[in-house]
Amino acid sequence: MNTMAQSKLFGLAENRTDVWSTPQDFFEKLDRVFNFDLDVCALPENAKCERYFTPEIDGLKQEWSGTCWMNPPYGREIVDWIAKAAETASKGHTVVALVPVRTDARWFQDYCLGREIHFIRGRLKFGGSSSNAPFGCCVVVFRPSLKDVQWIVTETDFRKAESKEG
């Protein structure tokens, strides 16, 4: 969605971008679970961690370590951020990403499917906006190993679920 369309949907000034400030209460709930060390995509006014990378520092060119929070720009460059999250996980660190639900997008299929994904019920209200976002979001957890994920559905459970639909 282009900036002009977002402006009309949100009824806001025309300077809207693909940068969406994470709702503080939403972040705090996640932080209680993950205890974040680093915000890899921040502006000074909306940084969620004591350590953070701004656009001037360019988080894509930095080493990410510890448990990282990522709410990347939602434009075309999102693929670069998602790829960096996957790479960081392969180096032994965890990245928790708030991203738009784009199951049809190649970046989502290539990097997110097969990861721990938490779909958010409803739509978030980003930053100081008076309206909810015009898209759904999910939290994707890029862990060093999928062994860290506890899979709940077993083959037997799946059969039971199928028979209930029946």
SVG drawing of the C-alpha trace seen along z (x, -y; Angstrom):
<svg xmlns="http://www.w3.org/2000/svg" viewBox="-19 -16 47 57">
<polyline fill="none" stroke="black" stroke-width="0.4" points="0.0,0.0 1.5,-3.3 1.8,-6.3 -1.1,-8.2 -3.4,-5.3 -2.3,-4.8 -2.9,-8.5 -6.4,-8.2 -7.1,-5.1 -5.7,-6.5 -6.9,-10.1 -3.4,-11.3 -0.9,-13.7 0.6,-12.8 4.0,-12.0 3.0,-8.4 5.6,-5.9 6.1,-2.1 7.6,-2.6 5.1,-1.6 5.8,-2.3 5.2,0.8 2.4,0.3 4.1,0.0 1.7,2.3 2.1,5.0 5.9,4.8 5.9,4.9 4.0,8.2 6.5,9.7 9.4,8.3 8.2,10.1 8.5,13.3 11.7,12.7 13.6,10.1 15.0,8.3 18.6,7.0 18.5,5.1 16.0,3.2 17.4,3.7 15.0,1.3 14.4,-1.8 14.1,-5.6 15.4,-7.4 11.8,-8.4 10.4,-4.9 13.3,-2.6 12.1,0.3 15.4,1.4 18.3,-0.4 20.5,0.8 19.1,0.0 20.0,-0.6 18.8,-3.7 18.6,-4.1 21.8,-6.1 23.6,-3.2 21.9,-0.8 21.0,2.3 21.4,4.5 25.1,3.8 25.5,4.5 26.0,7.8 22.9,8.7 23.3,10.5 21.3,11.7 17.5,11.6 16.6,9.1 13.3,7.2 12.5,6.3 9.6,4.3 11.1,3.7 9.9,1.2 7.0,2.9 8.0,1.9 10.0,3.8 13.1,3.8 11.3,6.1 12.9,9.1 16.4,7.9 15.4,7.6 13.7,11.0 16.7,12.6 19.0,11.0 16.8,12.3 17.1,15.9 20.9,15.4 21.1,14.2 19.2,17.2 21.6,19.5 24.4,17.8 22.8,18.7 20.7,15.7 16.9,15.2 15.0,12.6 11.4,11.8 9.8,10.0 6.5,8.1 5.5,8.3 2.4,8.0 0.7,11.3 1.7,11.8 1.4,15.5 1.4,15.0 4.7,13.1 7.8,14.9 9.7,13.6 7.1,15.0 7.1,18.4 10.9,18.6 11.8,17.3 8.8,17.4 6.9,20.6 8.4,23.4 9.2,20.9 7.3,20.2 4.4,17.9 1.9,16.2 -1.0,14.6 -2.5,11.6 -6.2,11.5 -7.6,8.3 -5.5,5.4 -2.9,3.4 -3.1,-0.3 0.5,-1.5 2.2,-4.5 -0.1,-7.4 -2.6,-6.5 -6.3,-6.8 -7.2,-3.9 -6.1,-0.3 -3.7,0.8 -5.3,1.8 -3.6,5.2 -3.2,8.1 0.1,8.8 1.9,11.7 4.9,12.3 7.6,14.6 10.2,16.0 13.5,16.8 15.2,19.2 18.7,20.8 17.0,24.2 13.5,25.4 14.1,27.9 13.4,25.0 9.8,25.0 7.3,27.2 5.0,28.6 1.5,29.3 -0.3,31.0 0.6,34.7 -0.5,37.0 -3.1,38.5 -4.4,35.1 -4.7,34.1 -6.8,37.2 -9.0,36.4 -9.5,32.8 -10.3,34.1 -13.0,36.5 -14.6,33.7 -15.0,31.7 -16.5,34.7"/>
</svg>
